[in-house]
Amino acid sequence: MRAAVKWWEQHQVALYVAAIGTGIAVGLIWPPVAPVLSRATNPALALLLFATFLGVPLIEVGRAFRDFRFLGTVLVVNFLAVPLIAFGLSRFVADDQGLLVGLLLVLLAPCVDYVIVFTGLAGGARARLLAATPLLMLLQIVLLPAYLWLFVGSDAVEHIELEPFVEAFLILIVIPLTAAAIVQTLARRHRVGRVIEEVFAAAMVPLMMGTLAVVVGSQIAGVGSQAVVLLRVVPLYAAFLAIMLLVGVAAGRVARLAVPETRAVMFSGATRNSLVVLPLALALPAPLAIAPLAVVTQTLIELVGMVVFLRLVPALTRTPQSDPDIH
């Protein structure tokens, strides 16, 4: 078993690419599977995050709340730099209201779930990013309608609802984190808790592969049906990732953050809350029917981008004392 764990950890990037390819193949060859995979998305994410939280000592999360320099940098990147960049990119689709709303809806909402996983895989400060999650969620609830009103107009704001954000926070953060805390407490006294920790630590790569395949497979058919129209946003999403990679590096240097914290800022700025804002996009009126697919397209581009980030982020932030690169 240890040999298998060592092998897939050494080849995790290639395995993630294979998982994305599998999801694409399954979703395109067998479109009826999409609703089943959609229902499996949140459970898959919750299990992956449970495994991630198990590897984060809760005392580190408590300490991270007092790291005001890191928290301030994350908030400035997500709620000042990102809106400016998103607005600039949105001008390229300003003639199509559906694409415009979809692009802004997803780019203006910072990720609070699998960003923690990717941050950890790249040697980033996942405990500090986890501590920032409540603030990121609260501020996007407050500021997303304001930015949409400013960039698009009042019509887009009327369909913003609170429920998807609350549901996602409970299912993807509160429940897995509580379960992880219980297991960590159990592990200090009983062997069964330590066994659970060891099993999920060993299963991180397969869990990530399964999550990637499920998310991609659930969405690819819908994107394929409108591929010609959605091609307009693909280079914009790719550009966003490239820009935020550089913004994250610059922000870390300006704030004089350590390498792990800088990596966390880079991932936080680049990843978006697409799975949470998708229900908001689906609630939009018929004339904006392309908006949900624009959100889904961002998810697919971002997942591929995160696999690339696992190589680039350590390379761009490496120092002699840094963690070794991802293999």
GURO-710873 format. One line per field, with one value per residue: residue number from 0; residue in one letter; chain; x negated, y negated, z negated of N, C-alpha, C in turn. Coordinates in steps of 0.02 Angstrom, whole numbers. Example, Ala and Ser with C-alpha at 12.3 -4.5 7.8 and 13.67 -1.06 7.14 Angstrom:
BEGIN
resi: c(0,1) .
resn: c(a,s) .
chain: c(A,A) .
n_x: c(-660,-642) .
n_y: c(284,112) .
n_z: c(-390,-354) .
ca_x: c(-615,-684) .
ca_y: c(225,53) .
ca_z: c(-390,-357) .
c_x: c(-660,-645) .
c_y: c(165,-2) .
c_z: c(-390,-394) .
***
This chain:
BEGIN
resi: c(0,1,2,3,4,5,6,7,8,9,10,11,12,13,14,15,16,17,18,19,20,21,22,23,24,25,26,27,28,29,30,31,32,33,34,35,36,37,38,39,40,41,42,43,44,45,46,47,48,49,50,51,52,53,54,55,56,57,58,59,60,61,62,63,64,65,66,67,68,69,70,71,72,73,74,75,76,77,78,79,80,81,82,83,84,85,86,87,88,89,90,91,92,93,94,95,96,97,98,99,100,101,102,103,104,105,106,107,108,109,110,111,112,113,114,115,116,117,118,119,120,121,122,123,124,125,126,127,128,129,130,131,132,133,134,135,136,137,138,139,140,141,142,143,144,145,146,147,148,149,150,151,152,153,154,155,156,157,158,159,160,161,162,163,164,165,166,167,168,169,170,171,172,173,174,175,176,177,178,179,180,181,182,183,184,185,186,187,188,189,190,191,192,193,194,195,196,197,198,199,200,201,202,203,204,205,206,207,208,209,210,211,212,213,214,215,216,217,218,219,220,221,222,223,224,225,226,227,228,229,230,231,232,233,234,235,236,237,238,239,240,241,242,243,244,245,246,247,248,249,250,251,252,253,254,255,256,257,258,259,260,261,262,263,264,265,266,267,268,269,270,271,272,273,274,275,276,277,278,279,280,281,282,283,284,285,286,287,288,289,290,291,292,293,294,295,296,297,298,299,300,301,302,303,304,305,306,307,308,309,310,311,312,313,314,315,316,317,318,319,320,321,322,323,324,325,326) .
resn: c(m,r,a,a,v,k,w,w,e,q,h,q,v,a,l,y,v,a,a,i,g,t,g,i,a,v,g,l,i,w,p,p,v,a,p,v,l,s,r,a,t,n,p,a,l,a,l,l,l,f,a,t,f,l,g,v,p,l,i,e,v,g,r,a,f,r,d,f,r,f,l,g,t,v,l,v,v,n,f,l,a,v,p,l,i,a,f,g,l,s,r,f,v,a,d,d,q,g,l,l,v,g,l,l,l,v,l,l,a,p,c,v,d,y,v,i,v,f,t,g,l,a,g,g,a,r,a,r,l,l,a,a,t,p,l,l,m,l,l,q,i,v,l,l,p,a,y,l,w,l,f,v,g,s,d,a,v,e,h,i,e,l,e,p,f,v,e,a,f,l,i,l,i,v,i,p,l,t,a,a,a,i,v,q,t,l,a,r,r,h,r,v,g,r,v,i,e,e,v,f,a,a,a,m,v,p,l,m,m,g,t,l,a,v,v,v,g,s,q,i,a,g,v,g,s,q,a,v,v,l,l,r,v,v,p,l,y,a,a,f,l,a,i,m,l,l,v,g,v,a,a,g,r,v,a,r,l,a,v,p,e,t,r,a,v,m,f,s,g,a,t,r,n,s,l,v,v,l,p,l,a,l,a,l,p,a,p,l,a,i,a,p,l,a,v,v,t,q,t,l,i,e,l,v,g,m,v,v,f,l,r,l,v,p,a,l,t,r,t,p,q,s,d,p,d,i,h) .
chain: c(A,A,A,A,A,A,A,A,A,A,A,A,A,A,A,A,A,A,A,A,A,A,A,A,A,A,A,A,A,A,A,A,A,A,A,A,A,A,A,A,A,A,A,A,A,A,A,A,A,A,A,A,A,A,A,A,A,A,A,A,A,A,A,A,A,A,A,A,A,A,A,A,A,A,A,A,A,A,A,A,A,A,A,A,A,A,A,A,A,A,A,A,A,A,A,A,A,A,A,A,A,A,A,A,A,A,A,A,A,A,A,A,A,A,A,A,A,A,A,A,A,A,A,A,A,A,A,A,A,A,A,A,A,A,A,A,A,A,A,A,A,A,A,A,A,A,A,A,A,A,A,A,A,A,A,A,A,A,A,A,A,A,A,A,A,A,A,A,A,A,A,A,A,A,A,A,A,A,A,A,A,A,A,A,A,A,A,A,A,A,A,A,A,A,A,A,A,A,A,A,A,A,A,A,A,A,A,A,A,A,A,A,A,A,A,A,A,A,A,A,A,A,A,A,A,A,A,A,A,A,A,A,A,A,A,A,A,A,A,A,A,A,A,A,A,A,A,A,A,A,A,A,A,A,A,A,A,A,A,A,A,A,A,A,A,A,A,A,A,A,A,A,A,A,A,A,A,A,A,A,A,A,A,A,A,A,A,A,A,A,A,A,A,A,A,A,A,A,A,A,A,A,A,A,A,A,A,A,A,A,A,A,A,A,A,A,A,A,A,A,A,A,A,A,A,A,A) .
n_x: c(-42,-97,-190,-107,-44,-155,-189,-77,-78,-197,-166,-57,-12,-4,91,202,227,263,381,463,472,539,662,707,720,816,926,954,973,1075,1199,1321,1274,1240,1334,1329,1194,1189,1266,1180,1075,1063,1057,937,844,857,808,676,632,648,546,439,449,424,289,247,197,305,265,179,264,330,224,200,301,253,161,145,83,77,215,263,197,252,385,375,324,431,546,517,413,454,592,563,485,575,677,610,583,712,757,734,840,948,1051,1136,1257,1286,1165,1086,1143,1130,989,943,1013,953,814,805,823,735,656,698,683,615,498,423,375,294,202,138,80,-16,-106,-66,-1,117,192,201,271,390,434,467,581,719,726,703,817,922,896,906,1040,1095,1030,1037,1169,1159,1049,1096,1207,1139,1059,1143,1282,1443,1533,1467,1440,1559,1584,1497,1470,1465,1464,1390,1257,1255,1292,1186,1079,1110,1115,992,892,922,979,882,768,806,823,691,628,684,632,494,488,527,420,317,338,381,344,420,455,330,305,405,361,239,283,359,264,179,265,282,242,315,444,446,433,553,646,615,646,784,838,801,857,992,1025,977,1051,1156,1083,1023,1131,1151,1034,976,1020,973,837,790,768,671,529,527,548,433,337,367,324,185,152,187,98,-23,13,35,-95,-159,-83,-115,-250,-249,-180,-269,-261,-287,-346,-249,-130,-122,-100,27,101,89,162,287,324,337,430,605,777,862,948,1035,1095,1160,1298,1356,1338,1416,1541,1567,1659,1735,1679,1547,1491,1372,1282,1265,1192,1080,1026,999,905,798,766,715,602,531,502,414,317,279,210,99,52,3,-122,-179,-164,-246,-368,-380,-391,-493,-621,-783,-746,-619,-476,-497,-477,-322,-297) .
n_y: c(60,-63,-82,-105,-225,-311,-308,-365,-491,-543,-552,-635,-751,-711,-611,-686,-758,-650,-612,-723,-712,-589,-624,-716,-630,-534,-619,-672,-560,-492,-577,-569,-539,-652,-721,-632,-637,-771,-776,-707,-791,-886,-794,-729,-834,-871,-757,-756,-877,-848,-752,-837,-931,-847,-836,-957,-1027,-1085,-1184,-1261,-1328,-1412,-1496,-1555,-1649,-1762,-1813,-1948,-2013,-1919,-1890,-2016,-2035,-1933,-1976,-2102,-2064,-1982,-2063,-2189,-2193,-2085,-2121,-2236,-2178,-2083,-2166,-2232,-2123,-2085,-2177,-2130,-2049,-2127,-2155,-2049,-2009,-1894,-1818,-1915,-1935,-1804,-1786,-1889,-1855,-1736,-1766,-1863,-1802,-1731,-1571,-1447,-1315,-1188,-1258,-1257,-1129,-1120,-1219,-1160,-1048,-1111,-1153,-1263,-1383,-1312,-1307,-1440,-1492,-1422,-1479,-1604,-1582,-1603,-1745,-1771,-1711,-1784,-1917,-1906,-1879,-2000,-2094,-2047,-2072,-2213,-2241,-2184,-2265,-2385,-2355,-2297,-2327,-2358,-2256,-2131,-2109,-2079,-1943,-1881,-1772,-1718,-1586,-1480,-1509,-1494,-1359,-1296,-1333,-1267,-1129,-1107,-1162,-1182,-1056,-954,-1005,-999,-861,-820,-878,-803,-676,-702,-731,-606,-530,-561,-483,-356,-214,-194,-319,-367,-277,-311,-440,-407,-330,-420,-517,-446,-429,-547,-585,-493,-535,-670,-648,-580,-680,-781,-713,-691,-823,-880,-788,-805,-926,-947,-911,-1005,-1122,-1087,-1091,-1223,-1268,-1352,-1484,-1497,-1495,-1622,-1663,-1580,-1614,-1727,-1679,-1601,-1702,-1771,-1679,-1678,-1813,-1826,-1739,-1809,-1924,-1871,-1829,-1955,-2021,-1944,-1974,-2114,-2121,-2055,-1917,-1749,-1605,-1493,-1564,-1657,-1571,-1525,-1643,-1660,-1551,-1577,-1699,-1660,-1554,-1522,-1537,-1444,-1329,-1365,-1485,-1443,-1396,-1523,-1577,-1490,-1530,-1644,-1745,-1688,-1759,-1769,-1644,-1586,-1616,-1523,-1421,-1491,-1507,-1373,-1343,-1417,-1342,-1223,-1271,-1322,-1209,-1136,-1235,-1237,-1117,-1148,-1253,-1184,-1150,-1274,-1368,-1324,-1333,-1470,-1526,-1470,-1449,-1424,-1368,-1323,-1213,-1056,-1040,-996,-832) .
n_z: c(0,-40,60,170,131,126,262,329,272,321,455,466,536,671,654,615,732,812,746,770,909,916,859,956,1068,1024,996,1124,1206,1143,1109,1027,900,835,742,633,595,562,446,367,346,235,121,156,154,19,-47,-1,-57,-192,-208,-183,-288,-395,-392,-440,-583,-708,-796,-721,-637,-726,-766,-644,-627,-686,-602,-532,-426,-322,-306,-271,-148,-68,-64,-1,125,173,166,213,313,397,438,519,621,670,717,821,909,937,1028,1154,1186,1175,1261,1259,1154,1076,1074,1016,886,835,837,750,634,592,587,489,367,240,217,93,63,140,161,46,43,160,127,17,82,158,66,-6,-130,-198,-317,-357,-250,-263,-382,-335,-264,-316,-312,-176,-121,-181,-139,0,16,-22,61,194,255,255,340,459,483,505,617,713,693,613,644,646,513,449,448,362,230,58,12,86,51,-89,-101,-34,-116,-235,-195,-131,-210,-354,-399,-352,-420,-555,-569,-546,-656,-759,-730,-743,-880,-929,-884,-970,-1078,-1043,-941,-825,-778,-735,-633,-541,-507,-444,-335,-259,-233,-150,-44,25,158,246,206,248,386,412,380,475,595,577,566,691,782,754,810,939,1054,1066,1090,1211,1298,1326,1378,1477,1451,1320,1336,1338,1206,1158,1184,1101,972,961,971,854,755,783,759,623,565,573,504,377,341,339,240,128,114,95,-26,-102,-132,-190,-96,-95,-129,-25,83,48,62,200,251,194,254,386,398,412,353,422,415,317,359,470,451,436,563,636,597,665,786,943,1059,1021,1028,1066,969,855,920,955,829,795,894,848,734,792,863,756,676,756,759,624,610,687,609,499,539,579,472,358,427,457,333,265,146,69,-52,-32,-10,75,252,339,396) .
ca_x: c(0,-141,-221,-56,-36,-214,-187,-28,-99,-250,-138,10,9,17,153,256,243,300,448,501,485,591,725,728,741,879,979,971,996,1136,1229,1370,1242,1226,1372,1304,1131,1203,1287,1123,1022,1054,1029,866,806,858,762,609,615,640,478,393,453,393,217,233,210,351,230,150,318,340,169,204,347,216,113,182,50,99,286,271,174,302,445,359,319,495,601,496,378,495,645,535,465,636,711,572,594,783,770,729,904,999,1106,1179,1276,1282,1095,1061,1165,1099,918,935,1040,905,748,808,835,677,669,690,682,556,438,383,343,240,151,99,41,-72,-148,-44,23,188,226,216,324,451,456,494,641,781,724,712,887,965,885,932,1113,1110,1002,1055,1223,1137,1007,1139,1245,1094,1031,1195,1345,1486,1570,1429,1439,1624,1587,1447,1501,1417,1467,1335,1196,1262,1292,1118,1036,1126,1099,923,844,940,986,817,723,829,806,618,611,703,584,430,495,528,354,273,352,397,310,465,449,267,313,445,317,190,317,378,202,155,314,291,236,375,503,443,447,625,682,604,684,856,856,795,907,1060,1037,947,1100,1190,1037,1014,1190,1146,961,957,1032,932,767,771,746,615,465,533,536,362,301,377,278,116,144,189,36,-72,38,23,-167,-173,-52,-154,-313,-235,-160,-325,-237,-330,-330,-184,-75,-118,-67,98,130,92,218,350,342,351,487,670,829,907,999,1084,1133,1198,1371,1377,1341,1473,1602,1575,1713,1719,1633,1478,1484,1303,1242,1243,1140,1019,999,973,844,744,747,673,538,496,477,353,269,253,159,40,28,-35,-191,-203,-166,-309,-426,-385,-400,-542,-682,-822,-713,-550,-459,-516,-426,-275,-322) .
ca_y: c(0,-121,-91,-135,-294,-347,-314,-415,-558,-565,-562,-662,-798,-671,-577,-735,-770,-591,-615,-773,-681,-539,-660,-742,-574,-506,-668,-681,-497,-471,-637,-558,-530,-718,-736,-590,-666,-836,-762,-680,-841,-910,-742,-716,-890,-868,-703,-780,-928,-813,-724,-893,-959,-800,-849,-1025,-1032,-1140,-1239,-1305,-1371,-1463,-1544,-1591,-1706,-1820,-1833,-2002,-2030,-1872,-1900,-2079,-2025,-1893,-2017,-2153,-2030,-1957,-2111,-2250,-2177,-2042,-2158,-2278,-2134,-2054,-2218,-2241,-2065,-2082,-2223,-2093,-2017,-2174,-2157,-1990,-2016,-1830,-1803,-1966,-1920,-1741,-1796,-1929,-1819,-1686,-1794,-1907,-1763,-1689,-1501,-1430,-1243,-1150,-1300,-1236,-1066,-1135,-1256,-1111,-1007,-1151,-1175,-1328,-1388,-1294,-1324,-1512,-1503,-1397,-1529,-1660,-1561,-1638,-1814,-1769,-1695,-1840,-1976,-1898,-1885,-2071,-2134,-2024,-2113,-2282,-2243,-2171,-2327,-2435,-2335,-2274,-2363,-2332,-2195,-2072,-2101,-2056,-1870,-1856,-1744,-1699,-1515,-1438,-1522,-1464,-1287,-1275,-1342,-1213,-1063,-1101,-1187,-1169,-984,-919,-1029,-972,-790,-814,-895,-745,-622,-723,-721,-534,-503,-572,-434,-289,-195,-198,-386,-372,-239,-353,-492,-378,-307,-478,-548,-406,-429,-614,-588,-464,-577,-727,-622,-567,-744,-813,-676,-702,-892,-890,-745,-830,-990,-955,-904,-1069,-1169,-1066,-1108,-1294,-1279,-1407,-1546,-1498,-1504,-1691,-1674,-1535,-1651,-1774,-1641,-1583,-1763,-1785,-1636,-1701,-1877,-1816,-1706,-1862,-1968,-1836,-1834,-2025,-2037,-1912,-2011,-2179,-2110,-2019,-1853,-1690,-1567,-1459,-1613,-1684,-1520,-1526,-1703,-1648,-1506,-1609,-1748,-1630,-1508,-1556,-1498,-1427,-1280,-1399,-1536,-1411,-1402,-1592,-1585,-1451,-1566,-1704,-1738,-1654,-1796,-1760,-1571,-1565,-1633,-1463,-1385,-1531,-1490,-1305,-1346,-1440,-1285,-1177,-1304,-1329,-1144,-1124,-1284,-1218,-1065,-1184,-1291,-1140,-1154,-1342,-1405,-1310,-1357,-1543,-1548,-1427,-1475,-1367,-1336,-1306,-1143,-1031,-1047,-942,-785) .
ca_z: c(0,-43,126,213,110,149,334,354,251,367,522,455,588,729,636,616,802,835,717,808,974,906,850,1021,1110,998,1004,1194,1235,1109,1079,973,834,806,681,579,573,530,377,330,341,166,78,174,127,-55,-68,13,-106,-256,-207,-188,-356,-441,-392,-465,-655,-720,-830,-670,-612,-777,-761,-580,-633,-710,-551,-498,-363,-271,-294,-234,-79,-34,-53,49,189,195,169,245,375,441,472,572,676,697,756,884,952,957,1084,1216,1199,1152,1309,1246,1084,1042,1062,970,818,814,825,690,577,568,571,430,307,224,198,22,52,161,159,-12,63,207,90,-20,128,183,11,-30,-198,-194,-380,-356,-201,-295,-431,-298,-228,-335,-287,-103,-106,-203,-98,68,11,-28,115,261,284,266,400,517,494,532,682,760,683,560,664,628,440,425,445,315,170,5,-5,111,13,-155,-92,-17,-175,-282,-168,-109,-260,-424,-414,-349,-472,-619,-569,-553,-726,-800,-718,-773,-953,-940,-870,-1027,-1131,-1019,-879,-768,-751,-698,-571,-495,-483,-398,-275,-218,-209,-93,10,51,231,276,192,293,453,417,380,540,645,565,583,764,815,744,842,1006,1108,1073,1122,1281,1338,1343,1381,1521,1414,1259,1353,1325,1137,1141,1175,1046,910,961,956,783,717,792,725,551,545,564,451,314,326,322,176,76,105,66,-96,-134,-159,-181,-35,-99,-128,43,125,31,94,272,265,175,304,452,398,405,318,476,396,273,396,525,440,449,635,661,579,708,836,1006,1103,997,1020,1079,910,818,958,948,763,800,934,803,693,830,876,693,653,795,736,558,621,710,551,455,563,585,409,323,466,453,264,234,114,44,-109,-14,-1,140,305,349,447) .
c_x: c(-44,-173,-172,-47,-94,-212,-138,-43,-153,-222,-70,33,33,83,213,277,283,371,492,519,539,659,752,755,808,936,1001,1000,1063,1169,1280,1339,1233,1267,1348,1239,1140,1224,1229,1069,1011,1030,956,822,802,810,689,587,608,569,427,391,421,318,197,248,251,318,199,203,331,286,175,251,310,164,145,149,73,173,298,251,225,364,433,356,388,549,581,464,422,552,620,516,527,674,676,584,665,799,768,794,962,1059,1155,1196,1270,1210,1066,1079,1133,1026,907,958,989,838,748,816,775,696,658,686,617,493,393,344,283,184,107,54,-21,-117,-129,-16,98,225,245,272,391,478,488,561,705,783,735,784,932,958,911,1008,1133,1090,1021,1113,1201,1095,1049,1181,1202,1072,1084,1259,1389,1521,1533,1432,1504,1626,1534,1482,1446,1411,1409,1270,1198,1258,1221,1071,1048,1100,1024,871,863,942,920,769,741,811,731,597,627,652,516,432,493,459,305,281,361,364,355,462,386,270,352,402,268,223,333,317,175,200,323,290,296,438,505,459,522,666,675,646,759,876,854,848,978,1076,1018,998,1137,1147,1028,1071,1189,1073,942,964,983,857,743,744,686,549,468,521,462,319,307,330,206,103,141,129,-17,-51,24,-50,-184,-145,-91,-219,-302,-219,-215,-302,-289,-306,-263,-124,-67,-84,8,133,139,151,285,372,364,413,552,723,883,963,1052,1126,1173,1273,1397,1385,1401,1540,1614,1629,1688,1672,1559,1460,1413,1260,1220,1188,1075,985,965,908,785,720,698,604,498,466,414,298,239,200,94,9,-14,-108,-218,-212,-229,-370,-435,-401,-455,-600,-721,-789,-642,-540,-482,-459,-381,-300,-264) .
c_y: c(-63,-136,-125,-209,-337,-358,-367,-485,-586,-582,-597,-709,-761,-635,-625,-752,-711,-591,-665,-745,-629,-571,-687,-686,-546,-555,-677,-618,-476,-530,-624,-550,-597,-733,-695,-618,-733,-827,-736,-732,-865,-856,-728,-772,-888,-814,-724,-832,-899,-784,-780,-921,-913,-812,-917,-1026,-1094,-1198,-1287,-1353,-1427,-1516,-1586,-1650,-1769,-1845,-1886,-2021,-1984,-1883,-1963,-2072,-1986,-1934,-2070,-2122,-2011,-2010,-2181,-2236,-2137,-2081,-2203,-2236,-2104,-2104,-2228,-2185,-2063,-2128,-2188,-2056,-2063,-2178,-2099,-1989,-1950,-1811,-1852,-1950,-1856,-1749,-1835,-1892,-1771,-1717,-1837,-1868,-1717,-1620,-1491,-1355,-1211,-1192,-1279,-1173,-1081,-1174,-1208,-1069,-1044,-1176,-1243,-1324,-1375,-1311,-1397,-1527,-1478,-1447,-1589,-1645,-1597,-1710,-1817,-1756,-1754,-1899,-1967,-1901,-1959,-2109,-2112,-2063,-2185,-2288,-2230,-2233,-2380,-2419,-2319,-2316,-2327,-2267,-2131,-2057,-2070,-1981,-1840,-1834,-1721,-1623,-1473,-1447,-1488,-1388,-1261,-1280,-1286,-1145,-1055,-1124,-1163,-1094,-946,-941,-1002,-897,-778,-829,-836,-689,-639,-714,-647,-504,-511,-519,-363,-276,-204,-268,-395,-334,-278,-408,-465,-358,-367,-517,-512,-412,-497,-617,-555,-505,-638,-705,-611,-631,-780,-779,-689,-772,-903,-850,-771,-891,-993,-951,-970,-1121,-1152,-1087,-1181,-1315,-1340,-1474,-1552,-1505,-1575,-1702,-1631,-1574,-1701,-1739,-1620,-1644,-1781,-1744,-1661,-1767,-1868,-1779,-1759,-1910,-1937,-1840,-1905,-2043,-2006,-1949,-2079,-2173,-2074,-1955,-1799,-1651,-1531,-1506,-1644,-1634,-1518,-1585,-1692,-1603,-1539,-1661,-1718,-1587,-1544,-1508,-1474,-1380,-1310,-1449,-1505,-1413,-1473,-1604,-1548,-1486,-1628,-1693,-1710,-1693,-1789,-1686,-1547,-1576,-1571,-1425,-1424,-1518,-1421,-1304,-1369,-1383,-1239,-1207,-1307,-1263,-1125,-1172,-1266,-1163,-1098,-1224,-1248,-1137,-1226,-1377,-1388,-1336,-1432,-1568,-1509,-1467,-1415,-1331,-1313,-1232,-1120,-1036,-986,-897,-753) .
c_z: c(0,24,174,196,134,224,357,328,297,435,519,510,650,715,636,688,830,808,753,877,970,898,915,1065,1088,1011,1076,1225,1206,1073,1024,904,799,743,621,550,539,457,334,316,269,118,93,146,51,-80,-57,-39,-176,-261,-215,-259,-408,-447,-417,-540,-671,-757,-781,-643,-661,-774,-698,-583,-653,-660,-507,-431,-308,-254,-253,-161,-39,-17,0,119,216,205,195,313,423,474,529,633,710,740,823,933,978,1016,1151,1234,1179,1199,1300,1171,1045,1025,1011,898,793,796,760,628,548,549,508,365,292,198,123,10,77,167,101,4,108,172,50,24,154,128,-16,-101,-201,-259,-381,-306,-227,-344,-396,-266,-250,-309,-212,-84,-123,-156,-27,69,13,36,185,291,299,329,463,534,527,603,735,754,633,578,643,554,414,414,399,251,121,-4,22,72,-56,-150,-78,-78,-226,-258,-156,-161,-330,-440,-408,-404,-540,-624,-578,-625,-772,-792,-749,-849,-970,-932,-928,-1082,-1106,-951,-818,-737,-711,-633,-519,-465,-431,-332,-230,-194,-148,-33,43,127,265,265,238,364,462,421,447,594,639,587,659,801,809,786,916,1062,1121,1108,1196,1325,1361,1353,1422,1485,1356,1274,1338,1255,1119,1134,1118,979,905,943,882,740,722,755,649,524,529,508,383,293,302,254,118,62,73,-9,-136,-168,-147,-120,-41,-96,-58,90,111,62,169,290,249,227,370,453,381,378,367,456,351,312,453,512,451,524,664,646,622,760,902,1053,1083,989,1032,1017,870,854,958,881,765,840,892,759,729,844,811,669,691,771,668,563,644,651,504,476,557,517,369,360,459,383,228,205,90,-14,-94,-12,67,189,309,405,483) .
***
